[in-house]
């Protein structure tokens, strides 16, 4: 990915753990690497097709000056998020914030924090078989759409499917959506759980009836397995009710473990079911 560099922008601001730092203020030195595509700007010589580093520099200065936080980590986190939300074409950012006059009582040149943040692509499965099913699914979509740090890019049609897991219950309505998010996988999982709770989801019986079920299917090309979360979703390749709506919005997205596209996995799944 192409990069734009802003190096050692000096800002006088009021961040620090000690009260006098919040009153008197001190110098901070900020560097940023902006990840974007410069191809179109380079071909057209049009600034509107790039990121205006002058405007970004002024935004950084104003944002850091008008706020007060104790930790450099917080300054960097909030600044990165604001830039990603408000800068068209910015895919990822690396920030370093230096504090040359850090009050540590020892001779040093500077202390600093550096972080990297960016947009991620995730695919979410939706399901409901209690209450007003379609209304429940649309609630899930709109709740994510209303989240500033998530952008809904595509939503599949909703399809009627038979229950999975051997529990006797009503048919499901299932769908899938593609989103972009600034959230980490675990933060996204917690956001989905919050939305499920708002929809009055109760986790009583495994694979049992539910008002709203939201599952992370894929998150970039990440492979993650821990006690709380499995990405890719651990059985998505076996579930046609997941793969059918996913194929409608992203037939060529590739499973990072099996190396197959969603369309290929659906064909294999349907073929397997026909031979049972």
N, C-alpha and C positions, 0 to 999 in steps of 0.2 A: 504494500500500500504506500502511496506517496505521502510526503511529510512536509509540513511547514514548521519552522523553528522560531520560537521567541526566546531569546536568551538574556537572562539577568536583568529583568525589568524591576526597577527599584520602586518600592511603595512604602509610604510611612503610614503605619496602622497601629491598632491597639489590641493586640492579641497576646495572651500570656496567662500563666497560672497566678502570678502575683498581682495584687490589686493595683500597684503603681504602674505596671505595664499597661493596664487597661485605661489608665488616666493619662500618663505621660506619652505613651506610644514609643515606637522605635522603627527602625528600618527593616524591611523584609525584601528579599531578592527572589524573584519568581522566574522560572524557566518553564516553557511548555513546548511539547511536540504535538502538533495537530495532525492526525492521520485522516486523509481524505483522498479523493481521486482528483488529480490535477490534469488529467488527459484533455478534458473538454476545454478547460481554461487555456491550456497550452496550445490547442488547435485553433481556438477562436480569438485569443487575445482579449477575452471579456472577463473583467473582474467579477462580474455577477456569477460566473461559473466556478469561482474559487472561493476561498475563505479570506475575508479582508483582515489581514493580521493587525492592521492599525486599529480597526474597530474592536477586535478581540483584546488587544493590549489595553485599550481604554476601559473595556468592560471589566477586565481583571483588576485594574487599578481601583475603579469605583466600587466593585463588589467587595474587595478586601478592605477598603477604607471604611465603608459604611457599616460593616458588621464587626462584632467583637466576640471572640471565642477564646477559651483557655488554651486549647491544644492546636499545634500546627497540623496534626492529623485531621482535625475537624475543618480547619481552613481549607486544606487541600481537598478533602472529600466533598465539601459543599461547593467549592469552586468548580471542581471537575463535573459534578452533576449539573450545575447551572449552565456551564458551557455546552455540555452535551445536549441538554434540553433546548437551548436557545440558538445554537449555531447550525445553520443549514449545511448539510453535507459533512458534518463532523462525525466520523465513525468511531474514533477512539482518541483518547488523550493521555499523554504522560506528563505529569506535573512534578516539579521539584520546587519546594519552598524553603529558602534558606533564612536563617535568623542570625545575622552576624554579631549582634550584641546580646546574645543569650546570657542571662544572669546566672552563670554557674559558678562564679568565683574562681575560675581557672583560666589561664591563657589558652585561647583557641581561636581558630580562624572563623569558623561558623558551625552551626548545627543545622540539619535540614531533614525533611521528610520527602520521599518520592513515592508516587503511586501511579498506577495505570488503570484507567477505567474505559469502558466502551459499551456500545450496543451489542446485544446478543439476539440471535434468532431462536425461537422456541416454538414447538408444536404442542398443542394442548388438546387432549381428548375430553369431550363432554358427554355426560349421560344422565338420564333421569327416568324414573318409573313410578314416581309418587306425585300426586297432585296434578297441577297443570304443567305437564311435562315441557311443552314448547316454551311456555312462559319462564319456567325454571332455567332452561338452557339459554334463553335470551337474556335473562338476568345475569348469568355468568359472563356472557360476552360483554354486556354493557358495563358490568362492574370492572372488568379489566380495561375496557375502553376509557373509563373514567379515571383510571390510575395514571397520574402524570408520567410515571416512569415505565409505562407499558403502552405500546401502540399496536392495535389490532389491525393486521394487514389483510387477512382473508378469513372467511368463515364458510364452512361447507354447508350443504343442505343437511337437514336432519332426517335420519332414517329410522324406521321401526325395526327392532331386532329382538330376538328371543333372549331370555335371561341366561346368564353365564354362571357356572359354578354349582349347579345342582340344587339351588334354593328355589322352592316353588314361589313364584311371584308374577306380577304383571309384566308385559313386554316393556322394553326400554325404548327411549328415543335417544339416538346417539348422533354425535357430530364431532367436528374437529376445527381448530382454528390455528392460524399462524400469527405469531406476535413478534414484536421486537421489544426488548426489555433491557433496562439498566440493572435489574435485580440479579443477584447471584442465584444459582439453582436452589439453595436452601431458603433464601428470602422469597423467591417465587413460590416455592412450595407452601410457605407460611401464608403468603398472600392468597393463594388458592384455597387453603384451609379456612381463612377468614371469610372468604366469599361463600364457601359451602356453609359455614355456620350462619351467615346472614340469611341463607336460603333455608335455614332450619334443618340442615343435614344432621342426622344422628348416626353414629358409628356403633351399631349394636351387633349385627350379624355380618360376618365376612361374606362378601358377594351378595349381601341382602339388599332389600329395596332401599332407595335413597331419593331424596328430592333433587339433589344435584351432586354429581361426581365430576371432579376436575383433576385430570392426571397429566403430568409432564411426560410426553412421549419422547421428544428429542430436544436437546439444547446444544446448539452449534454442532460440533462433532465430538462432544464430550462423552466420555465413558466414566461413569461414577457409580460406585457401590459402597454404601455405608449402611448403618443401622436405620437411618431415616429415609433414604432416597436411593433409587436405582434408575440411572439414565444410561442408555435408552430404557424405556419402560420394559420390565423384565419379560413380559409375555406378549408384547404388541405384535410380534411376527406370527402369533398363533390365532389372533383374533380378527376375524373378518369385519366385525362391527367397528373396530378401530381403523383397520386398513382401508375400508371402502370410503369413508368420509375423508381420510387423509389423502387418498389418491385423487380425490376430486380437487383438492387445493394444491397438492404437491406430489404428483405421481413420481417425480424423479429425485425426490430427496432420498439420500442414501443412509441406510442403517450403518452406523460406525463399527459395529461388531461383525455383522454378517456380510457387509459390503454390497448388499442388494438394495435396489430401489424399492420404494413403497409399492410400486406397480408389480415388480417381480415377486415381492413377498406376498402380495394378495393372490397372485396367480398360483404360487406354491401352496398357499393356505387353502384355496378353493379346490385345488387338485387333490390335496391331502384329504379334505372332507369328503370328496366324491368316492374315495377308495375305502372309506370306513364302513 
